């Protein structure tokens, strides 16, 4: 009898320990080997490739100022066109957003908070699929790289910040440091 209660106590501790690893008890992890995980990685790779190649081209053609204007005019239309191609809602979001259309939903903010806690704990940030209200959603972290700091770093080191502020009067996407969590990709499958 004592052995059974000890086993039950250990089982409860293990279950409680695992609950804290998920972003929220209402979100259900989907295995990495799922179709939606593979598809999400494919979609993000294609979207990132499209956005970054055009951004680099714009920067090459006219410097940072040209790249800022490119992002303002083209980033959302490119993401929207790829959303149609892949039959999914593709979004980049952050708690420190530049464009109000990129504000995180409640569920996205939970994922951002989860990734931040993982980064603080020194854990590797990995993509995941979660079931939210019966829908599978692929999430992947976006971490700040050196090139990102030209538009998302300290404003004192961004000579073109006036242009950004003019295009995005409510801009919050500044003050980041290298490797910090910039935000997440969110792919809702239709």
C-alpha positions as CSV (number, residue, x, y, z in Angstrom):
1,X,0.0,0.0,0.0
2,X,2.8,2.3,0.9
3,X,4.6,1.5,-2.5
4,X,1.4,2.4,-4.4
5,X,1.0,5.7,-2.7
6,X,4.7,6.5,-3.3
7,X,4.4,5.7,-7.0
8,X,1.2,7.8,-7.3
9,X,3.0,10.7,-5.5
10,X,6.0,10.5,-7.9
11,X,3.6,10.3,-10.9
12,X,1.9,13.5,-9.8
13,X,5.2,15.3,-9.4
14,X,6.3,14.2,-12.9
15,X,3.0,15.4,-14.4
16,X,3.2,18.8,-12.6
17,X,6.8,19.2,-13.8
18,X,5.9,18.6,-17.4
19,X,3.0,21.1,-17.3
20,X,5.4,24.0,-16.8
21,X,7.2,23.2,-20.1
22,X,4.3,24.2,-22.3
23,X,3.4,27.8,-23.1
24,X,-0.1,27.4,-21.7
25,X,-2.2,24.5,-20.5
26,X,-4.8,25.3,-23.2
27,X,-2.2,24.8,-26.0
28,X,-1.5,21.2,-27.1
29,X,2.0,20.3,-28.5
30,X,2.0,18.6,-31.8
31,X,5.0,16.3,-32.5
32,X,7.9,17.7,-34.5
33,X,7.5,15.0,-37.2
34,X,4.0,16.1,-38.0
35,X,3.0,17.2,-41.5
36,X,2.2,20.7,-40.2
37,X,5.6,21.0,-38.6
38,X,7.4,20.2,-41.9
39,X,5.0,22.4,-43.8
40,X,5.5,25.3,-41.4
41,X,9.3,25.1,-41.7
42,X,8.9,25.1,-45.5
43,X,6.6,28.1,-45.5
44,X,8.9,30.1,-43.1
45,X,12.0,29.2,-45.2
46,X,10.3,30.4,-48.4
47,X,8.9,33.6,-46.7
48,X,12.2,34.4,-45.0
49,X,14.1,33.9,-48.3
50,X,11.7,36.1,-50.2
51,X,11.8,38.9,-47.7
52,X,15.5,38.8,-47.0
53,X,16.6,38.6,-50.6
54,X,14.5,41.6,-51.6
55,X,15.7,43.5,-48.5
56,X,19.3,42.8,-49.3
57,X,18.7,43.9,-52.9
58,X,17.1,47.1,-51.7
59,X,19.9,47.8,-49.4
60,X,22.5,47.1,-52.1
61,X,20.6,49.5,-54.5
62,X,20.1,52.4,-52.1
63,X,21.4,51.7,-48.7
64,X,19.6,51.4,-45.4
65,X,17.2,54.2,-46.3
66,X,16.0,52.3,-49.4
67,X,15.7,49.1,-47.4
68,X,13.5,50.9,-44.8
69,X,11.2,52.1,-47.5
70,X,11.1,48.7,-49.1
71,X,10.0,47.1,-45.8
72,X,7.3,49.7,-45.4
73,X,5.8,49.1,-48.8
74,X,6.6,45.5,-49.6
75,X,7.0,43.3,-46.5
76,X,3.2,42.7,-45.8
77,X,2.3,42.3,-49.5
78,X,5.0,39.6,-49.9
79,X,3.8,37.8,-46.8
80,X,0.2,38.1,-48.0
81,X,1.0,36.7,-51.4
82,X,2.8,33.8,-49.9
83,X,-0.1,33.2,-47.5
84,X,-2.3,32.7,-50.6
85,X,0.2,30.4,-52.3
86,X,0.5,28.2,-49.2
87,X,-3.2,28.5,-48.1
88,X,-2.0,29.7,-44.7
89,X,-2.0,32.9,-42.7
90,X,1.7,33.8,-42.4
91,X,2.6,36.5,-39.8
92,X,5.6,37.9,-38.1
93,X,4.8,39.3,-34.7
94,X,6.5,40.7,-31.7
95,X,5.6,42.4,-28.4
96,X,7.8,45.2,-29.7
97,X,6.1,45.7,-33.1
98,X,6.8,48.2,-35.7
99,X,3.6,47.9,-37.7
100,X,0.3,47.7,-35.7
101,X,-0.9,45.0,-38.1
102,X,1.8,42.8,-36.5
103,X,0.6,43.0,-32.9
104,X,0.5,39.6,-31.3
105,X,-2.7,37.8,-30.4
106,X,-3.2,36.5,-26.9
107,X,-2.0,33.1,-28.0
108,X,1.0,34.5,-29.9
109,X,2.0,36.6,-26.8
110,X,2.0,33.4,-24.8
111,X,4.4,31.8,-27.3
112,X,6.6,34.9,-27.2
113,X,6.7,34.7,-23.4
114,X,7.5,31.0,-23.6
115,X,10.4,31.6,-26.0
116,X,11.7,34.5,-23.8
117,X,11.7,32.2,-20.7
118,X,13.5,29.5,-22.7
119,X,16.2,32.1,-23.8
120,X,16.6,33.3,-20.2
121,X,17.0,29.7,-19.1
122,X,19.8,29.2,-21.7
123,X,17.7,26.7,-23.7
124,X,17.8,26.4,-27.5
125,X,14.8,28.0,-29.2
126,X,13.0,25.5,-31.5
127,X,10.0,25.8,-33.8
128,X,6.8,24.1,-32.6
129,X,3.3,23.3,-33.6
130,X,0.5,23.9,-31.1
131,X,-3.2,23.2,-31.4
132,X,-5.1,26.3,-30.5
133,X,-8.9,26.2,-30.4
134,X,-8.8,23.1,-32.7
135,X,-6.4,24.7,-35.2
136,X,-2.8,23.7,-35.7
137,X,-0.4,26.7,-35.7
138,X,3.3,26.6,-36.5
139,X,5.5,28.9,-34.4
140,X,9.2,29.7,-34.9
141,X,11.4,32.2,-33.0
142,X,13.0,35.1,-34.7
143,X,16.3,36.2,-33.1
144,X,18.2,39.4,-33.8
145,X,21.1,39.0,-36.2
146,X,23.8,41.6,-36.8
147,X,22.1,43.1,-39.9
148,X,18.8,43.5,-38.0
149,X,20.4,46.0,-35.6
150,X,20.6,48.6,-38.4
151,X,16.9,49.1,-38.0
152,X,16.1,47.4,-34.6
153,X,19.0,48.3,-32.4
154,X,19.8,51.3,-30.3
155,X,18.4,54.5,-31.9
156,X,21.6,56.4,-31.2
157,X,23.3,53.9,-33.6
158,X,20.7,54.2,-36.3
159,X,21.2,57.3,-38.4
160,X,18.0,56.6,-40.4
161,X,15.7,56.2,-37.4
162,X,13.9,59.5,-38.3
163,X,12.7,57.8,-41.5
164,X,11.5,54.8,-39.6
165,X,9.7,57.0,-37.1
166,X,8.1,58.9,-39.9
167,X,6.8,55.7,-41.6
168,X,5.9,54.0,-38.3
169,X,4.9,56.7,-35.8
170,X,4.0,54.1,-33.1
171,X,7.2,52.1,-33.6
172,X,8.3,50.0,-30.7
173,X,10.7,47.6,-32.5
174,X,14.0,49.2,-31.3
175,X,16.5,48.6,-28.5
176,X,17.3,45.0,-29.4
177,X,20.6,43.4,-28.9
178,X,22.3,40.6,-30.8
179,X,20.7,37.2,-30.4
180,X,17.7,38.6,-28.4
181,X,14.3,37.4,-29.3
182,X,12.8,39.7,-31.9
183,X,9.5,38.0,-32.1
184,X,8.0,34.9,-33.8
185,X,6.7,33.5,-37.0
186,X,3.1,32.4,-36.8
187,X,1.6,30.2,-39.5
188,X,-2.1,29.3,-39.2
189,X,-3.0,26.5,-41.6
190,X,-6.3,27.0,-43.5
